Amino acid sequence: MARDEFFKPRERYRNRGSPSAPDDQFMRWINRDGSGMENGPGIRPLRYFSQQSFTGLPAFLVLLTTHVSQGGSYKPWEDIVEPKQGWVLYWGDAKLKPGKHYTEFRGNRILESVWKAVKAGKRDEVPPILHFVKDEMGWVRFTGLCALTALWPDRFDENGQRVENYRCRLRILGSDPVPVEWLHARREARTLAEAQQGAPEMWTAWLRGSRPAPPVDLDAEAMDVPAAADASRPSGQGFSTDSKTRRRVELYAMQKACEYFQSQGFTSIEDVSSKRSFDLLARNRTSEVFIEVKGTQSAGSSVFLTSGEVEFARRNKGRMALFVLHSIQVKDVAGEPLPEGGVHTVFWPWDVDGGALAPIKYVYGLP
């Protein structure tokens, strides 16, 4: 029976597009009468069976990234899936449709509701996310069990027109298999406690907010490191030995951060990087945000923070934002480095302890 099966990261599963197909390992395994998903691209919510919802959110979500062409489906943007680095950048489901705002698309409304619960600290209400990639007709590959860790407005061009959409970042929680039995049982739950019964340990660990214990005391003095990255380092922020390139990348990321927060309605944005333990102070009539900015030529799976930045971010969790501009390209123009491109990820509000902190250098007082 399907309830006895597992979805294992990196493995392929037959997708016939019909829960009635006897060899379908995707819709047939997941769907149940009264709580099924449609055969379509994008964001697929699976609801609780309980008539009176106790969370107002789905029991779980299935997100599908399509990397093969299919009839009638045009997608002028691409998700970025980095299982080795443990994250996915996923676009919402807005399309070029005049007169319809990107927040009115069903999948985007769901992402928005989930993100509100995450920001409110209601992790026990947040639905787990199963991410799959369709890179071959008739098959899907399971990326892993994920949690939503960031959501922000973005845009892409379709047929020469600018389309606004949501973009989100998913954290892949681990490589453990996900039992289909848990997905079925979760929909039968009538309380939050019942919804967590039988969950994989990686999900319960995320609910607790647990992280791997650091090998040494994080309060030790961390190295003051550059914000740019060496292109030879594919994932983390890395070091750039060229001070001019490093500075140009820093300024370029700061410029893009200013543009982003201006688009969010902040009318005053001040560069305070030379005198404060963060980079930009953004204000509007009702609020202010402390923004840490990081620019990197790498894929941006990790960035460097000084001890002062970490301490300040911990003291001001409710007012912090982290803006990361990664995958920046640097061209040589008449002997001068010229940054361009890049993909931004925004954590707002930003909890510095929501990621994994690892010290890389300490000050040692000789005995």
C-alpha positions in Angstrom: 0.0 0.0 0.0 1.1 3.6 -0.7 0.9 4.4 3.1 3.9 2.1 3.6 6.1 3.9 1.1 8.6 6.7 1.5 9.8 9.7 -0.5 13.6 9.6 -0.5 15.6 12.7 -1.5 17.3 12.5 -4.9 15.2 9.5 -6.0 12.8 9.5 -9.0 9.1 8.6 -8.8 6.8 7.7 -11.6 4.3 10.5 -12.3 1.4 9.5 -14.6 -0.6 12.6 -13.8 -3.5 10.5 -12.3 -4.1 9.1 -8.9 -5.9 6.2 -10.5 -2.9 5.0 -12.5 -1.7 1.8 -10.7 2.0 2.6 -11.2 1.8 6.3 -10.3 4.1 7.0 -7.3 3.3 10.7 -7.0 -0.3 11.7 -7.1 -1.5 8.2 -6.3 0.7 8.0 -3.2 -0.2 11.5 -1.9 -3.9 12.0 -2.9 -6.8 10.8 -0.8 -10.5 11.3 -1.3 -11.3 14.8 0.1 -7.7 15.9 0.2 -6.0 15.7 -3.1 -3.8 17.8 -5.4 -4.5 18.8 -9.0 -2.3 17.7 -11.9 -0.8 21.0 -12.6 2.5 23.0 -12.1 3.4 25.0 -9.1 2.0 25.2 -5.6 -0.3 22.4 -4.5 -1.9 22.6 -1.0 -3.3 19.5 0.7 -6.0 20.3 3.3 -6.8 18.8 6.7 -9.9 16.6 6.8 -11.2 18.4 9.9 -14.3 20.3 9.0 -13.3 23.1 11.4 -9.7 24.1 10.5 -7.5 24.6 13.6 -4.8 26.5 11.7 -6.4 28.1 8.7 -3.4 26.7 6.7 -3.0 23.5 4.6 -1.8 20.3 6.2 1.2 20.4 3.9 2.3 21.8 0.5 3.7 20.1 -2.6 5.9 22.4 -4.7 6.9 21.4 -8.2 9.7 22.9 -10.2 9.5 22.0 -13.9 12.7 21.8 -15.9 11.1 20.3 -19.0 8.8 21.9 -21.6 5.2 20.9 -21.6 2.5 21.8 -24.0 0.8 25.1 -23.4 3.0 25.9 -20.3 5.3 28.8 -20.8 7.6 29.8 -17.9 9.9 32.7 -18.5 11.6 32.3 -15.1 13.6 29.5 -13.4 13.7 28.2 -9.9 17.1 27.6 -8.4 17.5 24.2 -6.7 20.7 23.6 -4.7 20.2 20.3 -2.8 23.9 20.1 -1.9 23.8 23.6 -0.3 20.4 22.9 1.3 18.2 25.5 -0.3 15.7 26.2 -3.1 14.8 29.6 -4.5 11.2 29.2 -5.7 9.0 31.6 -7.7 5.3 32.1 -6.9 2.6 31.3 -9.4 1.8 34.8 -10.8 1.7 35.1 -14.5 1.2 37.9 -17.1 -2.4 38.6 -16.6 -3.4 42.3 -17.0 -5.5 43.6 -14.2 -4.6 40.8 -11.7 -2.2 41.7 -8.9 0.4 39.1 -8.0 -1.1 38.7 -4.5 -4.4 37.6 -6.0 -3.0 34.3 -7.4 -4.0 31.3 -5.3 -0.6 29.9 -4.7 0.8 33.3 -3.8 -2.0 33.8 -1.2 -1.0 30.5 0.3 2.7 31.4 0.5 1.7 34.7 2.0 -0.4 33.0 4.7 2.4 30.5 5.6 5.0 33.3 5.8 2.8 35.3 8.2 2.7 32.2 10.5 6.5 31.8 10.2 7.1 35.5 11.1 4.7 35.2 14.0 6.7 32.4 15.4 3.8 29.9 15.0 6.0 27.0 13.7 3.6 24.4 15.0 1.0 25.7 12.6 3.3 26.0 9.6 2.8 23.3 7.0 5.8 21.2 5.9 6.7 21.5 2.2 7.7 18.7 -0.1 9.6 19.9 -3.1 9.9 17.9 -6.3 11.6 18.6 -9.6 10.2 17.5 -13.0 13.2 17.1 -15.2 11.9 14.3 -17.4 8.4 13.6 -18.8 6.6 11.1 -16.7 8.9 11.4 -13.7 9.5 13.6 -10.6 12.6 13.7 -8.4 12.2 14.4 -4.7 14.4 17.3 -3.4 13.5 16.9 0.2 11.3 18.1 3.1 11.5 21.9 3.3 10.5 24.8 5.5 9.7 28.3 4.2 12.4 30.7 5.5 11.9 33.9 3.4 9.3 35.5 1.1 9.7 38.7 -0.9 8.2 40.5 -3.9 10.3 40.2 -7.1 9.7 40.5 -10.9 10.6 38.9 -14.2 10.0 39.8 -17.9 7.5 37.9 -20.0 7.0 38.8 -23.6 8.7 42.2 -23.0 6.5 43.1 -20.1 7.4 43.2 -16.4 5.5 40.8 -14.2 5.5 41.1 -10.4 5.6 37.9 -8.4 6.6 36.4 -5.1 9.9 34.6 -4.7 10.6 32.5 -1.7 13.5 30.6 -0.1 13.1 27.1 1.1 15.5 25.4 3.5 15.9 21.7 2.8 15.8 20.2 6.3 17.7 17.0 5.7 18.2 13.9 3.7 15.9 11.6 5.7 13.1 9.8 3.8 9.6 11.1 4.4 7.0 8.5 5.2 3.8 8.7 3.1 2.0 7.4 6.2 2.8 10.7 8.0 1.4 12.7 5.1 -1.9 10.8 5.3 -2.0 10.8 9.1 -1.3 14.6 9.3 -4.4 15.3 7.2 -6.5 13.3 9.7 -5.3 15.3 12.6 -7.8 17.4 14.7 -5.3 19.2 16.9 -1.8 20.6 16.5 -0.4 17.9 18.7 -1.9 15.2 16.5 -0.5 16.9 13.4 3.0 16.4 14.6 2.7 12.7 15.5 4.9 10.5 13.5 6.8 13.4 11.9 10.4 12.9 10.8 13.0 14.0 13.3 14.2 16.7 10.9 10.8 18.3 11.0 10.3 18.2 14.8 13.8 19.6 15.1 12.8 22.6 12.9 9.7 23.1 15.0 11.9 23.3 18.1 14.2 25.7 16.4 17.1 23.5 17.1 20.4 23.8 15.2 23.6 21.8 15.3 25.6 22.8 18.4 28.6 25.0 17.5 32.0 23.4 18.1 33.2 26.3 20.2 31.9 29.4 22.0 30.3 31.7 19.5 31.1 34.7 21.7 34.8 34.5 20.8 36.0 37.3 18.6 35.2 36.4 15.0 37.3 37.5 12.1 36.4 40.8 10.4 36.0 39.5 6.8 35.3 41.0 3.4 31.8 41.1 1.9 32.9 40.0 -1.5 33.5 36.4 -2.7 36.0 34.6 -4.8 34.4 33.1 -7.9 36.4 29.9 -7.4 34.3 29.2 -4.3 30.9 27.9 -5.6 28.7 28.0 -2.5 29.9 30.0 0.5 30.8 33.7 0.5 34.6 33.1 0.2 37.4 35.6 0.2 38.4 38.0 -2.5 42.0 39.0 -2.6 41.4 42.0 -4.9 40.5 44.9 -2.6 39.2 47.0 -5.5 36.9 44.2 -6.7 35.8 43.5 -3.1 34.8 47.2 -2.6 33.0 47.4 -5.9 31.0 44.3 -5.0 30.1 45.8 -1.6 28.9 49.0 -3.1 27.0 47.3 -5.8 25.1 45.1 -3.2 24.4 48.2 -1.1 22.9 50.0 -4.2 20.7 47.0 -4.9 19.6 46.8 -1.3 18.7 50.5 -1.3 16.6 50.0 -4.5 14.8 47.1 -2.9 13.8 48.8 0.3 12.8 51.9 -1.6 10.4 49.7 -3.5 9.0 48.6 -0.2 8.0 52.1 0.8 11.0 53.3 2.8 11.6 57.0 2.0 14.8 57.5 4.0 17.7 55.0 3.6 21.1 56.0 5.2 24.4 54.3 4.9 25.7 53.8 8.4 28.2 51.0 7.7 31.2 53.1 8.8 29.8 53.8 12.3 27.3 51.1 13.2 27.2 47.3 13.4 24.9 47.1 10.3 24.9 48.7 6.9 21.7 50.6 6.1 19.1 52.4 8.3 15.8 52.5 6.5 12.9 54.6 7.7 9.4 55.5 6.8 6.6 57.2 8.7 5.9 54.3 11.0 9.0 52.1 11.3 12.7 51.7 10.9 14.7 48.7 9.8 18.4 47.8 10.5 19.7 46.2 7.3 22.8 44.0 7.0 24.0 43.8 3.4 26.1 41.0 1.9 27.3 40.8 -1.7 29.0 37.7 -3.1 30.0 36.1 -6.4 29.2 32.7 -5.0 25.8 30.9 -4.8 25.2 32.6 -1.4 24.6 29.5 0.7 26.6 31.2 3.5 27.9 34.7 4.3 30.4 36.1 6.7 29.4 38.0 9.9 31.7 39.8 12.4 31.1 39.2 16.1 29.8 42.8 16.3 27.2 42.1 13.6 26.1 38.9 15.3 25.7 40.6 18.7 23.8 43.6 17.3 21.5 41.3 15.3 20.7 39.2 18.4 19.8 42.3 20.4 17.6 43.7 17.6 15.9 40.6 16.1 12.5 42.3 15.6 14.0 45.2 13.6 16.7 43.4 11.5 16.8 42.5 7.9 19.5 40.6 5.9 19.8 41.4 2.2 22.1 39.0 0.3 23.0 39.6 -3.3 24.6 36.5 -4.6 25.8 35.1 -8.0 27.2 38.5 -8.9 29.2 38.6 -12.1 32.3 40.9 -12.3 33.5 42.0 -15.7 36.9 43.7 -16.5 36.1 46.9 -18.4 39.2 48.8 -19.4 41.0 47.4 -16.4 38.3 48.2 -13.9 36.0 45.6 -12.2 32.3 46.1 -13.1 29.8 44.1 -11.0 26.5 43.2 -12.7 23.6 40.8 -12.3 23.1 38.9 -9.1 20.1 37.3 -7.4 18.8 38.8 -4.2 17.5 37.0 -1.1 15.9 39.0 1.7 15.3 37.8 5.3 13.0 40.3 6.9 12.5 40.1 9.8 15.9 38.4 10.3 16.7 36.1 13.2 20.5 35.6 13.1 20.1 32.4 15.1 17.8 31.0 12.4 20.8 29.9 10.4 23.9 28.0 11.4 26.7 30.1 12.9 30.2 28.8 12.7 33.2 30.7 13.9 36.3 30.7 11.6 38.9 32.7 13.5 39.5 33.8 17.1 41.8 36.2 19.0 44.1 34.2 21.3 45.8 35.9 24.3 49.3 34.3 24.8 49.9 32.8 28.2 
